[in-house]
Amino acid sequence: MSEQTYSGVDQDADGGLTPLGRIVIDAWVFGILPESERCTDWSMSQMQNLYEEVYAAWEPYAHLPSRLPPELQQRHSSFYAHRISVARDSGWNTDLSDES
């Protein structure tokens, strides 16, 4: 049985705004990964290791973007604004209502 792999942030659903995609985006914010790294075909163990690094990077800021220093806040805002735009352009709908 082969290990599952991650599709990569650019092929991920919702413009990469899934839990795994957010790990990649946050790794860019903190400089853990270069912005060119999309994690395409990474194993789940590689993604788990990346998660642990990202988690540790967030700890001094209580995992809150509002507690990031200005430079990191700017990076966070920029990366997430871009990803939200990509998601919306691909049909992402944030409407949570039960009515169709």
Phi, psi and omega in degrees: 000129182269152181286143176292152177235160178274138183291337184106149186298328181283338178259355182292156177294159175054039177065019181090010182268032174270170178305316179291321178298321179295328176297315179297313181300314179295327176296325174294316181306313185273000179074018177289322176239148172291152181299340180282345182278120182255354179063026178297130180065021174289143176288161178295331176291323175295319179294323177296316178298319178296317177306314182297321177294316180295317178303314180296324179292327179284333187309315181297344183250016180055027178061028181241122178303328181294343179264358178290149173295158186310317182297316179288326175300318180296315178299314180301310180300316182295311181297315183288324176299318178296314182294324177295320177297315178300316181297314180296320179296335180263012174098009179299132182237123182266004179292120182260005181292155178275351182273138179263000000 
